Amino acid sequence: QVQLVESGGGLVQAGGSLRLSCAASGRTFSTYAMGWFRQAPGKEREFVAGISWSGGRVYYADSVKGRFSISRDGAKNTVYLQMNSLKPEDTAVYYCKADAAIATMLDGRGGYWGQGTQVTVSS
């Protein structure tokens, strides 16, 4: 069982930055692939970024490549999403996900989910 708690969301102007954090409970954090998804009002939840259990592989949606960066700290059981050059279209609730397999982590099925944190980017 893995419990996830996101933090770091808020209101920021376009062009600004935010760093989201996802703190995980459980001693098996280091064996899980981790990822971030987001859901904007009226839209389906979409993949944003993912990182393998070792941190050696990272994945990004085309819409955030070059602007967002995912990382993990095993000592703190935490995964981060650094978001730079934010745009109004990045406005959404951001969810953290943990999954035992990278393939299912990326496609959004199953796994463990946090409660979400709101990110609002004003123009």
N, C-alpha and C positions, 0 to 999 in steps of 0.2 A: 504494500500500500504506500502510495506517495501522495503527500499533500503539498499543494503549491499556493503561494501567496504572492501576488504581484503588487508592485508599488512603483511610484515615480511618474505616474501620469499627471496631466494638468493642462493648463491653457498656455499656449505659446504663440507668438506671432510668426507668420510665414518667414522662412529663412532661419529660424531659431533652432535650438537643439533641446533634446530631452534624453535622459537615460532611464530606461525601465529596468527594474530588477524583479527577479522571480526567485524567492527563497523556497527551497524544497526540504521537506522533512523526510526522514528515513535514511538508513545507512546504505541503501543501494543507489543513491543518487549518481554515483560515478559510473554506474553500468547503464544508465538511461540516456538515450538520445533526447535532446531538448529542442523546443521550437517555440516560435511566436506566430500567432495568427491574429487576425483582426476582423472586426465586423462593423461596417458602417450602417447607419439607419437605412432600412429598406433594401439592404444588400445581403448576399450570402457571406458567410465567414470565409476568409481567404488566407492562404499561407503567406507568411512574410519572410521568415528566416528560420533556419534550423542548424543544429550543430550535433555532430556525432558524439558518442559517449566519451571518446578520447579527446575530443576537441580538434582532431586532425582534419576533419572535413566540415566545411560550412556550405550552406545553401541559401540562396536569396531569390525572392521573386524579382522579376525584371523591373518592376515598378520602384524597387527600393535599392537596387544595385548601385554601388558607389556613394550612397547616402547613409545607409544603415549598416551597422556592424554588430554581429552576435559574438558573445564570448561566454566562457564559463569559468568559475572558480571552485574547484573541488573542495578546497579547505573550508569554504564558506557555504557549500551546497547551494550555490547561487548561479543563475544564468542572467546575463545582461543583454539589453538591446540598446545600443547607442544610436540615436536617431539625429542626424544632422540635415541641414537644408530642408527643413520640414515644409510641406505644402498643405494647403487647405484640404486637398484630397486625401491626406494621411489621417484626417479626423476619423476616429473609430474607437471602439472598445478593443483593447489589446489583451489577448489571452495567452497565457503560458501553457505549454503542453509538455508532458513527459511520456516517453514510450520506450518499450524494451527494444523495439526494432526501428531502424531509421526509415525504412520504407513506409511503414504504417504511420510513423510520426509525421512524415511529409504529406501524406494524403489526407490527414485530418481525421482518420478513423480511430475509434477507441482511445486507449491511453488514459492519462490523468490530466485534468484540466484545472486551472485556477479560476478565480471568480471574475477576473478581468479588471482592467484599469482604464479609465477614460482618458483619451488624448484628443484635445481640441486645438486645431491650428486656425488662427484667424488671419484673414487676408488684409 
